[in-house]
Amino acid sequence: MSSYRALKGRYDEMLQPGIGPREHWSAVAGALDELGLDELLRRQDEAARLLHEDGVVYHQYGTDSDPWQPWQLDAIPTIVPSREWSTIEAAIAQRAELLGFVLEDLYGKRDLLRRGLLPAAVVFGHDGFLRACHGIRLPTSRQLFSYAADLGRDEDGRWVVLADRTQAPSGAGYALENRLALSRAMPDIYRQLRVERVAPFFQAFQAELSALSRRDDSPVCVLTPGPMNETYFEHAYLARYLGFLLVEGEDLTVRDDGVFVRTVSGLKRAE
């Protein structure tokens, strides 16, 4: 690590200019020095092998080469100290709550439009707005179940939200695979850091969705556009990990004001 230099004019995650590794990076920097370059590259190859064995790929559109690209994972993790993560966690939860209120309002009373807080043309002119869903509510107080944010830092190191994602659990499956592969390729560093576990998120996500099922025999389904979708691996992986049924549109049918999934034992109401 002694040969590593931060770029001028950019916030460096690991180094403080003219000082050395940031406090929360010092243990990792020391461990990487002990590994040495050859061992680090071997660990990088090990992480890539683990991801390959698990079939982790990303479908890349508009390329003349193989569209199924292997998922890239850097063996050196990004370290976020717990006190900083607590701030991020609270801010993201607040942002998710706000977007949940917006979703509920736009498909309900539409006070935001009547008060002029949101332009009606932006809402009704958006391809993602589903007019037919007006007035439809899930049988729970929470209407937004999945939210992800793309985060980055500005040149001063302040966290900023680059994009909001509410249409699907984007990145959750890849994050889980990243964690599993890294914990196996870098077990010593992983144990030393006492990394925050991600399992509670998936347990809560599974429990919330399962609670929506109105019948004990109604399967919870993960709807996917199909194998050619860019993140199909993630759809299949999450469905398997959570114990849900992976379905495409042609697997479903509407009967008696309900959605049913075609199974080998006949139609079953889907949730």
TORKOL-4160 file (C-alpha; in steps of 0.2 Angstrom, whole numbers, padded with zeros to 4 digits, m for minus):
271
<pt num="1" X="0000" Y="0000" Z="0000"/>
<pt num="2" X="0015" Y="0012" Z="0002"/>
<pt num="3" X="0015" Y="0014" Z="m0017"/>
<pt num="4" X="m0003" Y="0020" Z="m0018"/>
<pt num="5" X="m0006" Y="0038" Z="m0021"/>
<pt num="6" X="m0023" Y="0048" Z="m0020"/>
<pt num="7" X="m0028" Y="0058" Z="m0035"/>
<pt num="8" X="m0028" Y="0077" Z="m0033"/>
<pt num="9" X="m0045" Y="0085" Z="m0033"/>
<pt num="10" X="m0054" Y="0069" Z="m0029"/>
<pt num="11" X="m0060" Y="0062" Z="m0012"/>
<pt num="12" X="m0050" Y="0047" Z="m0008"/>
<pt num="13" X="m0059" Y="0033" Z="0002"/>
<pt num="14" X="m0044" Y="0027" Z="0010"/>
<pt num="15" X="m0031" Y="0041" Z="0011"/>
<pt num="16" X="m0031" Y="0058" Z="0019"/>
<pt num="17" X="m0019" Y="0069" Z="0009"/>
<pt num="18" X="m0002" Y="0071" Z="0017"/>
<pt num="19" X="m0007" Y="0060" Z="0032"/>
<pt num="20" X="m0010" Y="0042" Z="0027"/>
<pt num="21" X="m0024" Y="0030" Z="0029"/>
<pt num="22" X="m0040" Y="0036" Z="0037"/>
<pt num="23" X="m0043" Y="0029" Z="0054"/>
<pt num="24" X="m0056" Y="0017" Z="0049"/>
<pt num="25" X="m0045" Y="0011" Z="0035"/>
<pt num="26" X="m0029" Y="0008" Z="0045"/>
<pt num="27" X="m0032" Y="m0010" Z="0050"/>
<pt num="28" X="m0037" Y="m0015" Z="0032"/>
<pt num="29" X="m0022" Y="m0006" Z="0024"/>
<pt num="30" X="m0011" Y="m0015" Z="0036"/>
<pt num="31" X="m0019" Y="m0032" Z="0032"/>
<pt num="32" X="m0017" Y="m0028" Z="0014"/>
<pt num="33" X="0002" Y="m0024" Z="0016"/>
<pt num="34" X="0004" Y="m0041" Z="0025"/>
<pt num="35" X="m0004" Y="m0050" Z="0011"/>
<pt num="36" X="0007" Y="m0043" Z="m0002"/>
<pt num="37" X="0002" Y="m0040" Z="m0021"/>
<pt num="38" X="0004" Y="m0058" Z="m0026"/>
<pt num="39" X="m0008" Y="m0065" Z="m0013"/>
<pt num="40" X="m0020" Y="m0051" Z="m0015"/>
<pt num="41" X="m0021" Y="m0055" Z="m0034"/>
<pt num="42" X="m0024" Y="m0073" Z="m0029"/>
<pt num="43" X="m0038" Y="m0068" Z="m0018"/>
<pt num="44" X="m0045" Y="m0058" Z="m0032"/>
<pt num="45" X="m0045" Y="m0073" Z="m0043"/>
<pt num="46" X="m0053" Y="m0083" Z="m0029"/>
<pt num="47" X="m0067" Y="m0071" Z="m0028"/>
<pt num="48" X="m0070" Y="m0071" Z="m0047"/>
<pt num="49" X="m0070" Y="m0090" Z="m0046"/>
<pt num="50" X="m0083" Y="m0091" Z="m0033"/>
<pt num="51" X="m0094" Y="m0079" Z="m0042"/>
<pt num="52" X="m0092" Y="m0089" Z="m0058"/>
<pt num="53" X="m0097" Y="m0105" Z="m0049"/>
<pt num="54" X="m0112" Y="m0097" Z="m0043"/>
<pt num="55" X="m0117" Y="m0091" Z="m0060"/>
<pt num="56" X="m0117" Y="m0072" Z="m0056"/>
<pt num="57" X="m0118" Y="m0063" Z="m0073"/>
<pt num="58" X="m0125" Y="m0047" Z="m0079"/>
<pt num="59" X="m0134" Y="m0046" Z="m0096"/>
<pt num="60" X="m0126" Y="m0031" Z="m0106"/>
<pt num="61" X="m0137" Y="m0024" Z="m0120"/>
<pt num="62" X="m0130" Y="m0018" Z="m0136"/>
<pt num="63" X="m0114" Y="m0027" Z="m0137"/>
<pt num="64" X="m0107" Y="m0038" Z="m0151"/>
<pt num="65" X="m0098" Y="m0049" Z="m0139"/>
<pt num="66" X="m0105" Y="m0061" Z="m0127"/>
<pt num="67" X="m0120" Y="m0052" Z="m0118"/>
<pt num="68" X="m0118" Y="m0062" Z="m0103"/>
<pt num="69" X="m0104" Y="m0053" Z="m0094"/>
<pt num="70" X="m0096" Y="m0060" Z="m0078"/>
<pt num="71" X="m0100" Y="m0049" Z="m0062"/>
<pt num="72" X="m0085" Y="m0039" Z="m0057"/>
<pt num="73" X="m0080" Y="m0038" Z="m0039"/>
<pt num="74" X="m0065" Y="m0029" Z="m0032"/>
<pt num="75" X="m0056" Y="m0039" Z="m0018"/>
<pt num="76" X="m0053" Y="m0023" Z="m0009"/>
<pt num="77" X="m0069" Y="m0018" Z="m0001"/>
<pt num="78" X="m0076" Y="0000" Z="0002"/>
<pt num="79" X="m0075" Y="0003" Z="0021"/>
<pt num="80" X="m0089" Y="0014" Z="0029"/>
<pt num="81" X="m0087" Y="0017" Z="0047"/>
<pt num="82" X="m0102" Y="0013" Z="0058"/>
<pt num="83" X="m0105" Y="0031" Z="0064"/>
<pt num="84" X="m0105" Y="0036" Z="0046"/>
<pt num="85" X="m0116" Y="0022" Z="0041"/>
<pt num="86" X="m0129" Y="0026" Z="0054"/>
<pt num="87" X="m0131" Y="0043" Z="0047"/>
<pt num="88" X="m0133" Y="0036" Z="0029"/>
<pt num="89" X="m0145" Y="0023" Z="0036"/>
<pt num="90" X="m0157" Y="0036" Z="0044"/>
<pt num="91" X="m0156" Y="0047" Z="0029"/>
<pt num="92" X="m0161" Y="0033" Z="0017"/>
<pt num="93" X="m0175" Y="0027" Z="0028"/>
<pt num="94" X="m0182" Y="0044" Z="0028"/>
<pt num="95" X="m0180" Y="0046" Z="0009"/>
<pt num="96" X="m0189" Y="0029" Z="0007"/>
<pt num="97" X="m0203" Y="0035" Z="0019"/>
<pt num="98" X="m0205" Y="0051" Z="0008"/>
<pt num="99" X="m0206" Y="0041" Z="m0008"/>
<pt num="100" X="m0219" Y="0029" Z="0000"/>
<pt num="101" X="m0230" Y="0044" Z="0004"/>
<pt num="102" X="m0228" Y="0051" Z="m0014"/>
<pt num="103" X="m0233" Y="0034" Z="m0021"/>
<pt num="104" X="m0248" Y="0032" Z="m0009"/>
<pt num="105" X="m0254" Y="0050" Z="m0014"/>
<pt num="106" X="m0252" Y="0048" Z="m0033"/>
<pt num="107" X="m0262" Y="0033" Z="m0033"/>
<pt num="108" X="m0274" Y="0039" Z="m0020"/>
<pt num="109" X="m0280" Y="0057" Z="m0015"/>
<pt num="110" X="m0267" Y="0066" Z="m0027"/>
<pt num="111" X="m0266" Y="0080" Z="m0015"/>
<pt num="112" X="m0248" Y="0084" Z="m0021"/>
<pt num="113" X="m0255" Y="0087" Z="m0039"/>
<pt num="114" X="m0270" Y="0098" Z="m0032"/>
<pt num="115" X="m0258" Y="0108" Z="m0022"/>
<pt num="116" X="m0246" Y="0111" Z="m0036"/>
<pt num="117" X="m0232" Y="0102" Z="m0027"/>
<pt num="118" X="m0229" Y="0090" Z="m0042"/>
<pt num="119" X="m0233" Y="0095" Z="m0060"/>
<pt num="120" X="m0247" Y="0085" Z="m0066"/>
<pt num="121" X="m0239" Y="0084" Z="m0084"/>
<pt num="122" X="m0224" Y="0076" Z="m0076"/>
<pt num="123" X="m0234" Y="0062" Z="m0067"/>
<pt num="124" X="m0247" Y="0058" Z="m0081"/>
<pt num="125" X="m0235" Y="0060" Z="m0095"/>
<pt num="126" X="m0222" Y="0047" Z="m0087"/>
<pt num="127" X="m0222" Y="0030" Z="m0095"/>
<pt num="128" X="m0221" Y="0022" Z="m0078"/>
<pt num="129" X="m0237" Y="0029" Z="m0071"/>
<pt num="130" X="m0251" Y="0016" Z="m0072"/>
<pt num="131" X="m0268" Y="0025" Z="m0072"/>
<pt num="132" X="m0276" Y="0008" Z="m0070"/>
<pt num="133" X="m0269" Y="0006" Z="m0053"/>
<pt num="134" X="m0277" Y="0021" Z="m0046"/>
<pt num="135" X="m0286" Y="0017" Z="m0030"/>
<pt num="136" X="m0277" Y="0000" Z="m0028"/>
<pt num="137" X="m0270" Y="m0002" Z="m0011"/>
<pt num="138" X="m0260" Y="m0017" Z="m0003"/>
<pt num="139" X="m0268" Y="m0024" Z="0013"/>
<pt num="140" X="m0255" Y="m0015" Z="0024"/>
<pt num="141" X="m0251" Y="0003" Z="0029"/>
<pt num="142" X="m0234" Y="0002" Z="0019"/>
<pt num="143" X="m0237" Y="0003" Z="0000"/>
<pt num="144" X="m0218" Y="0004" Z="m0005"/>
<pt num="145" X="m0209" Y="m0012" Z="m0001"/>
<pt num="146" X="m0193" Y="m0010" Z="m0011"/>
<pt num="147" X="m0181" Y="0005" Z="m0012"/>
<pt num="148" X="m0163" Y="0006" Z="m0017"/>
<pt num="149" X="m0152" Y="0022" Z="m0019"/>
<pt num="150" X="m0136" Y="0024" Z="m0029"/>
<pt num="151" X="m0124" Y="0033" Z="m0018"/>
<pt num="152" X="m0108" Y="0042" Z="m0022"/>
<pt num="153" X="m0097" Y="0056" Z="m0014"/>
<pt num="154" X="m0093" Y="0073" Z="m0020"/>
<pt num="155" X="m0076" Y="0080" Z="m0020"/>
<pt num="156" X="m0077" Y="0085" Z="m0002"/>
<pt num="157" X="m0082" Y="0068" Z="0003"/>
<pt num="158" X="m0101" Y="0071" Z="0006"/>
<pt num="159" X="m0113" Y="0058" Z="0002"/>
<pt num="160" X="m0125" Y="0061" Z="m0012"/>
<pt num="161" X="m0140" Y="0051" Z="m0020"/>
<pt num="162" X="m0137" Y="0048" Z="m0038"/>
<pt num="163" X="m0153" Y="0039" Z="m0042"/>
<pt num="164" X="m0168" Y="0032" Z="m0033"/>
<pt num="165" X="m0174" Y="0014" Z="m0038"/>
<pt num="166" X="m0192" Y="0009" Z="m0032"/>
<pt num="167" X="m0197" Y="m0003" Z="m0047"/>
<pt num="168" X="m0188" Y="m0018" Z="m0041"/>
<pt num="169" X="m0175" Y="m0024" Z="m0027"/>
<pt num="170" X="m0161" Y="m0018" Z="m0038"/>
<pt num="171" X="m0144" Y="m0023" Z="m0032"/>
<pt num="172" X="m0150" Y="m0033" Z="m0017"/>
<pt num="173" X="m0145" Y="m0050" Z="m0024"/>
<pt num="174" X="m0128" Y="m0044" Z="m0031"/>
<pt num="175" X="m0125" Y="m0036" Z="m0014"/>
<pt num="176" X="m0128" Y="m0053" Z="m0005"/>
<pt num="177" X="m0117" Y="m0062" Z="m0018"/>
<pt num="178" X="m0103" Y="m0049" Z="m0016"/>
<pt num="179" X="m0104" Y="m0052" Z="0003"/>
<pt num="180" X="m0103" Y="m0071" Z="0002"/>
<pt num="181" X="m0089" Y="m0071" Z="m0011"/>
<pt num="182" X="m0079" Y="m0058" Z="m0001"/>
<pt num="183" X="m0081" Y="m0067" Z="0016"/>
<pt num="184" X="m0074" Y="m0083" Z="0008"/>
<pt num="185" X="m0060" Y="m0075" Z="m0002"/>
<pt num="186" X="m0054" Y="m0063" Z="0012"/>
<pt num="187" X="m0060" Y="m0072" Z="0028"/>
<pt num="188" X="m0046" Y="m0064" Z="0039"/>
<pt num="189" X="m0050" Y="m0046" Z="0034"/>
<pt num="190" X="m0069" Y="m0050" Z="0035"/>
<pt num="191" X="m0068" Y="m0056" Z="0053"/>
<pt num="192" X="m0057" Y="m0042" Z="0058"/>
<pt num="193" X="m0069" Y="m0029" Z="0053"/>
<pt num="194" X="m0084" Y="m0036" Z="0061"/>
<pt num="195" X="m0095" Y="m0032" Z="0046"/>
<pt num="196" X="m0113" Y="m0027" Z="0048"/>
<pt num="197" X="m0124" Y="m0042" Z="0043"/>
<pt num="198" X="m0136" Y="m0041" Z="0028"/>
<pt num="199" X="m0146" Y="m0056" Z="0033"/>
<pt num="200" X="m0158" Y="m0046" Z="0044"/>
<pt num="201" X="m0163" Y="m0036" Z="0029"/>
<pt num="202" X="m0168" Y="m0051" Z="0019"/>
<pt num="203" X="m0177" Y="m0059" Z="0033"/>
<pt num="204" X="m0187" Y="m0043" Z="0036"/>
<pt num="205" X="m0191" Y="m0042" Z="0017"/>
<pt num="206" X="m0196" Y="m0060" Z="0016"/>
<pt num="207" X="m0207" Y="m0058" Z="0031"/>
<pt num="208" X="m0216" Y="m0042" Z="0025"/>
<pt num="209" X="m0220" Y="m0050" Z="0008"/>
<pt num="210" X="m0226" Y="m0066" Z="0015"/>
<pt num="211" X="m0237" Y="m0057" Z="0027"/>
<pt num="212" X="m0247" Y="m0050" Z="0012"/>
<pt num="213" X="m0252" Y="m0067" Z="0007"/>
<pt num="214" X="m0271" Y="m0069" Z="0011"/>
<pt num="215" X="m0270" Y="m0088" Z="0010"/>
<pt num="216" X="m0258" Y="m0100" Z="0017"/>
<pt num="217" X="m0256" Y="m0109" Z="0000"/>
<pt num="218" X="m0254" Y="m0093" Z="m0010"/>
<pt num="219" X="m0236" Y="m0092" Z="m0017"/>
<pt num="220" X="m0227" Y="m0076" Z="m0016"/>
<pt num="221" X="m0220" Y="m0073" Z="m0034"/>
<pt num="222" X="m0205" Y="m0063" Z="m0040"/>
<pt num="223" X="m0210" Y="m0057" Z="m0058"/>
<pt num="224" X="m0196" Y="m0056" Z="m0070"/>
<pt num="225" X="m0196" Y="m0051" Z="m0089"/>
<pt num="226" X="m0186" Y="m0067" Z="m0092"/>
<pt num="227" X="m0169" Y="m0073" Z="m0095"/>
<pt num="228" X="m0164" Y="m0059" Z="m0107"/>
<pt num="229" X="m0166" Y="m0046" Z="m0094"/>
<pt num="230" X="m0150" Y="m0037" Z="m0088"/>
<pt num="231" X="m0152" Y="m0043" Z="m0070"/>
<pt num="232" X="m0161" Y="m0059" Z="m0073"/>
<pt num="233" X="m0148" Y="m0068" Z="m0062"/>
<pt num="234" X="m0153" Y="m0057" Z="m0047"/>
<pt num="235" X="m0172" Y="m0061" Z="m0050"/>
<pt num="236" X="m0169" Y="m0079" Z="m0050"/>
<pt num="237" X="m0156" Y="m0078" Z="m0035"/>
<pt num="238" X="m0168" Y="m0068" Z="m0024"/>
<pt num="239" X="m0183" Y="m0079" Z="m0028"/>
<pt num="240" X="m0172" Y="m0095" Z="m0023"/>
<pt num="241" X="m0165" Y="m0087" Z="m0008"/>
<pt num="242" X="m0181" Y="m0080" Z="m0001"/>
<pt num="243" X="m0191" Y="m0096" Z="m0005"/>
<pt num="244" X="m0202" Y="m0087" Z="m0018"/>
<pt num="245" X="m0209" Y="m0092" Z="m0035"/>
<pt num="246" X="m0200" Y="m0085" Z="m0050"/>
<pt num="247" X="m0213" Y="m0081" Z="m0064"/>
<pt num="248" X="m0214" Y="m0073" Z="m0080"/>
<pt num="249" X="m0230" Y="m0064" Z="m0087"/>
<pt num="250" X="m0235" Y="m0079" Z="m0097"/>
<pt num="251" X="m0235" Y="m0090" Z="m0081"/>
<pt num="252" X="m0249" Y="m0079" Z="m0074"/>
<pt num="253" X="m0268" Y="m0077" Z="m0078"/>
<pt num="254" X="m0282" Y="m0067" Z="m0071"/>
<pt num="255" X="m0298" Y="m0075" Z="m0065"/>
<pt num="256" X="m0312" Y="m0069" Z="m0054"/>
<pt num="257" X="m0303" Y="m0052" Z="m0050"/>
<pt num="258" X="m0287" Y="m0062" Z="m0045"/>
<pt num="259" X="m0270" Y="m0066" Z="m0052"/>
<pt num="260" X="m0266" Y="m0085" Z="m0053"/>
<pt num="261" X="m0250" Y="m0094" Z="m0057"/>
<pt num="262" X="m0250" Y="m0109" Z="m0068"/>
<pt num="263" X="m0242" Y="m0124" Z="m0059"/>
<pt num="264" X="m0241" Y="m0142" Z="m0062"/>
<pt num="265" X="m0255" Y="m0145" Z="m0050"/>
<pt num="266" X="m0266" Y="m0132" Z="m0057"/>
<pt num="267" X="m0270" Y="m0113" Z="m0055"/>
<pt num="268" X="m0265" Y="m0106" Z="m0038"/>
<pt num="269" X="m0268" Y="m0088" Z="m0032"/>
<pt num="270" X="m0253" Y="m0078" Z="m0033"/>
<pt num="271" X="m0247" Y="m0064" Z="m0021"/>
